[in-house]
Each structure stands twice: as structure tokens, then as C-alpha cells.
Amino acid sequence: MNILKAIIGVSALTMLSRVTGLARAAVQARVFGAGAVNDAFEIAFQLPNMMRRLFAEGAFAQAFVPLLSEYKGQRGEAATHQLINRVATLQLVALIVVTLIGVISAPFLMFAFASGFRQTPGKFEIAVELLQIMFPYLIFISLTALAGGVMNVWKKFAVPAVTPVLLNICMIGASLFATPYFSQPIYALAWGVVAGGIAQLAMQLWPLKKLGMFPKLDFHFRDEGVKRILKAMAPAIIGVSVAQISILINTRYASFFGDGYVSWLKNADRLMELPTALLGVAIGTVILPALGVLRNEKNERGYAELLDWGMRFALIATLPAMAVMIVLSVPMVSVLFQGGAFKASDVMQTAPAVAAYAVGVVALVWIKILAPAFYAQQDTATPVKIAVRVLLITQLLNAVFIWLIFDKFAPHLKHAALALSTSLGAVLNAWWLYRGLRARGLYVPRGGWSRFASQLFAATSLATACVLVARPIDAWWTQSHLLERGLMLAALFGLGGSIYLAMLYCFGYRLRDLKR
């Protein structure tokens, strides 16, 4: 398999997903704004998404994909299909139970994670109802992730990568066309989420059938493979839960800051997810099965070389992305979100959080490369230990930033402090993962890293300086027409990108050098 070609293919399809995701966020911002009602939706949508990390592409995928790859390579397709049947059946039963509990306990969950909403009359109650509507989305998206894991093992990356587009389309349609039919328009968006979950699952069914791996009910839960997955999931669940707990603590903080803070933070998070998804998710999706194969072949040199290649490839793209998000945070937020109910003041509140999130972009993508190196070894415990340490340090940073620094000097930007803590935590996470792999001898960096990194830094610095000189002041971005803003942003992207690529060419980099 050509790794670069596969990553580019997944990235292109993920780009389609993320572009439609940004379009959905832009429509949502213009229709619902950044006030109390949208805050309620963001928290309510976040809770089933948190559970999705456990039952879908998070803990479940980390345990399921390596074992499925092993079964396919060593036991044949009949045994592999049997494993899929039993895992899918157990997953379905667990999802139904968790969803019922979630719907019933929605008021208690919302109180635990967003009790600050009680400060605004009606905000808490709307959030509870939205959560009850959207919790069944968990069933559909988790089964979608199982199907996607199967197809990734068979190196069928296209359908899983493009499937999220359907969710965005459903949410855009609900925002634009269904709101007049609801007494509270935001409920239309919640039902759009459920429709999107159903559409995503439906899209996976035929490709699974073509592979001959369509799941059938099989309640034999004492199967050896099922037990191995559950055993591997146990520490992974803790690790994923730690990451989600950190996010929920951040949103709990934001719920007490006042109306709009949750929405500003979530919109900034969506911008941060664009580079991390295009590269991190794509590389992680392709590399995890490949690392599993190399482990089964006991090819330690190939294992280390693949990790090194992934780290270098990611840095070439993420370093300029980090710079862009810092220096063009106001232009990007203005072009994407400003208009309708999303005002210029919302732009100026969202942009600092975007810049704070940008600090961790490189680290977040590297985590998507380094963590699968542990999962491919069927070691989910080490990333968990690291995640726990990162959670504790992140919350310490939150306390320092919010109460000792931002509360005194920039109280209106306390949500940006939450984003900055998250970014610094990601840097620590990536560093500890790297050290762990080095200690085990699983990753030995190839020569030339210092020269490679210094050249990228020089190219990024020159491109960033040119963009800073050409960039109009913030007031221009919030007062100009959307078309003018869009054209200027595109020109700045073109300027910075051209200079960066020209510098790389001068340093001797060629596209063929990235092939693997």
C-alpha cells in the first residue's frame, strides 16, 4: 500500500467532511448566534459525542481495529466475520442500555456538566430537552464507527472518511428549512443530528455487505476475541474518559462565565479540528492498520521508520497551520461565522480562543501518530497513564490561568485560557508518548531532524512575517462586506502558502521525498 497516497485520499475526503462541517457551523452561527440557546445545544450535543469516544472511534476502535487486523491476517475471513458478528451484537445491546439511561438521567447529567446554565432562565431546561432528543444519535454513530473500522482494515478508507458529510448536510438542512416548524427553533437542529446519525449508518451497510462482513446477531459474548477486546478497552476507556472529562470540565467552567462563552469556545474548537482532522485523523486511520501488520511481521525497523515518516510528514503541514491560526484568527472567524445572529463582538471573542488552540495543533496531530504505535502493540495502558497526568496538569493550568492571570488582566477572555490549557496539555501528552516509544525502542528518529525542523521553522517564519505585513487590521475584517473579507483571506492564504512552498523548494524538498 502506498501510505502517502492513502493518506492524501483520506485527507481529501476528510476535507470534504470538514468543509461541510465548517459550512454547518457557519449556518448554525448565523441562524442561532452565540447566545444562551446555542450554548444549550453545544453542551447537549457534546454529551453523546463524549460517549461516542467510548463506543465508537475512541476506546472501541483502539481495541477493535488491531485485533480485527490480526484475525484477518492469521485466522481467515470466516473467523473474522464471526468476531464482527459477536462484537456488533454486544455493542448494540450496550448502546441501547446506555441510551435509555442517558435519556432518563438527562437532567442529572446536565446539572453535573453545565449547572451554570441555571443562571439564565430557561437555558438549563432547553439543554435537558435537547440532550434527550439527541442521545439516540449515539447508537447510530457508534455502529457507523464499527463498520468504518472493518472497512479500514480492508483498506477501504473512502466511505468511512466521507460519511460525516451526511451529518453536516442534515444539520444544515434542519437549520435552514426545519426551524419554522418548531416552537423553539434549536430543536430542529437536534432532530437534524438524529437524522444525520441514521443517514451515516445507512451509508455503511451496502459496502459492508459487498465485503461479506455484514454483521448478524450473535449473542456468544464469551468468545475469546470479544474478551480480548473488552480487556483492551478497559484501560482505553479510562484514557478516553480522561480526555473527555477534561473537555467537560472546560465547558462546565464556561457555563459559569455567562451566555455565549460555550459557543465561542466550541466555534474555536471547530476551527482547530480542521488541520487536526485533515492530517491527524487521516494519518492515524491509515497508520494504525499498517503498524498492526508490521507488528505481526515483527518488522521493528519498518515500524520505527513508518512512525518517523509520519512525524515528519505531519510537521510539514501542521507548523504553517499553527502559524496561520494564530495570525489569521480574526480573519478566519469573521469570514466563516460573522453575519446574521453572529455579531462582530462574537468574532472578537472567538478569535483569541482560536489562537490559543493553535498552540497545540502540531502536538495534537503527533498524538494521532504516536498513540496508535502503542495500540498496534495492543498496549492501551501506557497512553492512559499519560492521559491521567495530562488531565491533572491541564486542570492546574486552568486554575492558574483563569483565577491568577486572566481574571485580573483579561476577564472577558477566560474561555481562551481554557483553550490554552488544553493546547499545553496536548504538548505534554505528545512529549510523553514520544519518550515512551523511545524508551521501548519502538521509535528511533532517523538522522537530520534538527536540520529538517530548523528549515521548516525558517520557511514558516518568513511566510508568517509576509502575511502579517499584508494583513488588514481587525476593524477592517469586522466592518467589511463578506465577499471582500473572503477574497482578502484567500489572497493571504495564497501569499503565505506560496512563500512557504517556495522556501521548501529552495531547501531541496520535493514531493517525491514524501512518498512511502
ChimeraX attribute file (.defattr): number of C-alpha atoms within 10 A of each C-alpha:
attribute: neighborCount
match mode: 1-to-1
recipient: residues
	/A:1	9
	/A:2	8
	/A:3	18
	/A:4	17
	/A:5	12
	/A:6	20
	/A:7	22
	/A:8	15
	/A:9	16
	/A:10	26
	/A:11	24
	/A:12	18
	/A:13	23
	/A:14	25
	/A:15	21
	/A:16	18
	/A:17	24
	/A:18	24
	/A:19	15
	/A:20	19
	/A:21	24
	/A:22	20
	/A:23	17
	/A:24	21
	/A:25	21
	/A:26	22
	/A:27	23
	/A:28	24
	/A:29	26
	/A:30	19
	/A:31	19
	/A:32	21
	/A:33	24
	/A:34	24
	/A:35	20
	/A:36	24
	/A:37	22
	/A:38	23
	/A:39	31
	/A:40	30
	/A:41	25
	/A:42	19
	/A:43	25
	/A:44	27
	/A:45	20
	/A:46	19
	/A:47	21
	/A:48	21
	/A:49	20
	/A:50	20
	/A:51	22
	/A:52	23
	/A:53	21
	/A:54	22
	/A:55	25
	/A:56	27
	/A:57	20
	/A:58	21
	/A:59	25
	/A:60	26
	/A:61	25
	/A:62	27
	/A:63	26
	/A:64	28
	/A:65	26
	/A:66	26
	/A:67	25
	/A:68	26
	/A:69	24
	/A:70	19
	/A:71	18
	/A:72	17
	/A:73	14
	/A:74	12
	/A:75	12
	/A:76	11
	/A:77	14
	/A:78	13
	/A:79	15
	/A:80	21
	/A:81	20
	/A:82	19
	/A:83	24
	/A:84	25
	/A:85	20
	/A:86	22
	/A:87	26
	/A:88	23
	/A:89	20
	/A:90	17
	/A:91	18
	/A:92	18
	/A:93	12
	/A:94	13
	/A:95	21
	/A:96	14
	/A:97	11
	/A:98	16
	/A:99	20
	/A:100	14
	/A:101	12
	/A:102	21
	/A:103	18
	/A:104	11
	/A:105	14
	/A:106	21
	/A:107	18
	/A:108	13
	/A:109	17
	/A:110	22
	/A:111	16
	/A:112	13
	/A:113	20
	/A:114	24
	/A:115	17
	/A:116	21
	/A:117	26
	/A:118	14
	/A:119	14
	/A:120	11
	/A:121	10
	/A:122	13
	/A:123	20
	/A:124	23
	/A:125	15
	/A:126	21
	/A:127	28
	/A:128	22
	/A:129	18
	/A:130	24
	/A:131	28
	/A:132	20
	/A:133	18
	/A:134	28
	/A:135	25
	/A:136	22
	/A:137	22
	/A:138	25
	/A:139	27
	/A:140	22
	/A:141	26
	/A:142	28
	/A:143	23
	/A:144	25
	/A:145	23
	/A:146	25
	/A:147	25
	/A:148	27
	/A:149	27
	/A:150	25
	/A:151	21
	/A:152	21
	/A:153	22
	/A:154	14
	/A:155	15
	/A:156	17
	/A:157	22
	/A:158	18
	/A:159	18
	/A:160	25
	/A:161	23
	/A:162	20
	/A:163	24
	/A:164	23
	/A:165	22
	/A:166	22
	/A:167	24
	/A:168	23
	/A:169	20
	/A:170	20
	/A:171	26
	/A:172	23
	/A:173	17
	/A:174	23
	/A:175	25
	/A:176	14
	/A:177	11
	/A:178	18
	/A:179	17
	/A:180	12
	/A:181	10
	/A:182	10
	/A:183	9
	/A:184	11
	/A:185	17
	/A:186	23
	/A:187	24
	/A:188	22
	/A:189	24
	/A:190	25
	/A:191	19
	/A:192	23
	/A:193	26
	/A:194	22
	/A:195	20
	/A:196	24
	/A:197	26
	/A:198	19
	/A:199	20
	/A:200	23
	/A:201	21
	/A:202	13
	/A:203	17
	/A:204	21
	/A:205	15
	/A:206	11
	/A:207	17
	/A:208	16
	/A:209	11
	/A:210	9
	/A:211	12
	/A:212	12
	/A:213	20
	/A:214	18
	/A:215	19
	/A:216	14
	/A:217	14
	/A:218	15
	/A:219	14
	/A:220	15
	/A:221	14
	/A:222	9
	/A:223	13
	/A:224	10
	/A:225	21
	/A:226	20
	/A:227	13
	/A:228	14
	/A:229	22
	/A:230	17
	/A:231	13
	/A:232	22
	/A:233	24
	/A:234	16
	/A:235	20
	/A:236	26
	/A:237	23
	/A:238	20
	/A:239	25
	/A:240	23
	/A:241	21
	/A:242	21
	/A:243	19
	/A:244	20
	/A:245	15
	/A:246	21
	/A:247	18
	/A:248	19
	/A:249	17
	/A:250	23
	/A:251	26
	/A:252	21
	/A:253	22
	/A:254	24
	/A:255	26
	/A:256	16
	/A:257	19
	/A:258	17
	/A:259	22
	/A:260	22
	/A:261	26
	/A:262	28
	/A:263	28
	/A:264	27
	/A:265	26
	/A:266	23
	/A:267	25
	/A:268	25
	/A:269	18
	/A:270	15
	/A:271	25
	/A:272	24
	/A:273	22
	/A:274	20
	/A:275	25
	/A:276	24
	/A:277	20
	/A:278	24
	/A:279	31
	/A:280	26
	/A:281	21
	/A:282	26
	/A:283	28
	/A:284	23
	/A:285	25
	/A:286	21
	/A:287	25
	/A:288	26
	/A:289	24
	/A:290	21
	/A:291	25
	/A:292	26
	/A:293	18
	/A:294	18
	/A:295	19
	/A:296	15
	/A:297	11
	/A:298	11
	/A:299	12
	/A:300	15
	/A:301	13
	/A:302	16
	/A:303	22
	/A:304	22
	/A:305	17
	/A:306	20
	/A:307	22
	/A:308	19
	/A:309	17
	/A:310	25
	/A:311	20
	/A:312	17
	/A:313	17
	/A:314	22
	/A:315	21
	/A:316	18
	/A:317	15
	/A:318	25
	/A:319	21
	/A:320	22
	/A:321	20
	/A:322	21
	/A:323	20
	/A:324	23
	/A:325	25
	/A:326	20
	/A:327	19
	/A:328	22
	/A:329	24
	/A:330	24
	/A:331	25
	/A:332	22
	/A:333	25
	/A:334	28
	/A:335	23
	/A:336	21
	/A:337	25
	/A:338	24
	/A:339	20
	/A:340	13
	/A:341	16
	/A:342	21
	/A:343	17
	/A:344	19
	/A:345	10
	/A:346	22
	/A:347	26
	/A:348	19
	/A:349	23
	/A:350	29
	/A:351	27
	/A:352	25
	/A:353	28
	/A:354	30
	/A:355	25
	/A:356	27
	/A:357	29
	/A:358	31
	/A:359	24
	/A:360	26
	/A:361	27
	/A:362	27
	/A:363	26
	/A:364	25
	/A:365	28
	/A:366	30
	/A:367	25
	/A:368	25
	/A:369	30
	/A:370	27
	/A:371	22
	/A:372	25
	/A:373	28
	/A:374	21
	/A:375	25
	/A:376	25
	/A:377	14
	/A:378	19
	/A:379	18
	/A:380	26
	/A:381	19
	/A:382	18
	/A:383	25
	/A:384	21
	/A:385	15
	/A:386	19
	/A:387	25
	/A:388	19
	/A:389	15
	/A:390	23
	/A:391	23
	/A:392	14
	/A:393	17
	/A:394	23
	/A:395	18
	/A:396	12
	/A:397	19
	/A:398	23
	/A:399	15
	/A:400	15
	/A:401	19
	/A:402	22
	/A:403	14
	/A:404	11
	/A:405	14
	/A:406	17
	/A:407	15
	/A:408	11
	/A:409	11
	/A:410	12
	/A:411	15
	/A:412	14
	/A:413	19
	/A:414	25
	/A:415	27
	/A:416	28
	/A:417	27
	/A:418	28
	/A:419	27
	/A:420	25
	/A:421	27
	/A:422	26
	/A:423	22
	/A:424	19
	/A:425	24
	/A:426	26
	/A:427	20
	/A:428	19
	/A:429	25
	/A:430	24
	/A:431	16
	/A:432	21
	/A:433	22
	/A:434	20
	/A:435	13
	/A:436	18
	/A:437	18
	/A:438	14
	/A:439	11
	/A:440	9
	/A:441	12
	/A:442	20
	/A:443	23
	/A:444	17
	/A:445	15
	/A:446	10
	/A:447	8
	/A:448	8
	/A:449	12
	/A:450	8
	/A:451	10
	/A:452	15
	/A:453	15
	/A:454	11
	/A:455	15
	/A:456	19
	/A:457	17
	/A:458	14
	/A:459	23
	/A:460	25
	/A:461	17
	/A:462	15
	/A:463	25
	/A:464	24
	/A:465	14
	/A:466	14
	/A:467	22
	/A:468	16
	/A:469	8
	/A:470	14
	/A:471	18
	/A:472	14
	/A:473	11
	/A:474	15
	/A:475	11
	/A:476	13
	/A:477	25
	/A:478	22
	/A:479	11
	/A:480	13
	/A:481	12
	/A:482	16
	/A:483	10
	/A:484	13
	/A:485	21
	/A:486	18
	/A:487	12
	/A:488	18
	/A:489	20
	/A:490	13
	/A:491	15
	/A:492	22
	/A:493	15
	/A:494	13
	/A:495	16
	/A:496	25
	/A:497	19
	/A:498	13
	/A:499	18
	/A:500	22
	/A:501	16
	/A:502	15
	/A:503	19
	/A:504	18
	/A:505	13
	/A:506	11
	/A:507	13
	/A:508	9
	/A:509	14
	/A:510	12
	/A:511	7
	/A:512	7
	/A:513	9
	/A:514	14
	/A:515	12
	/A:516	13
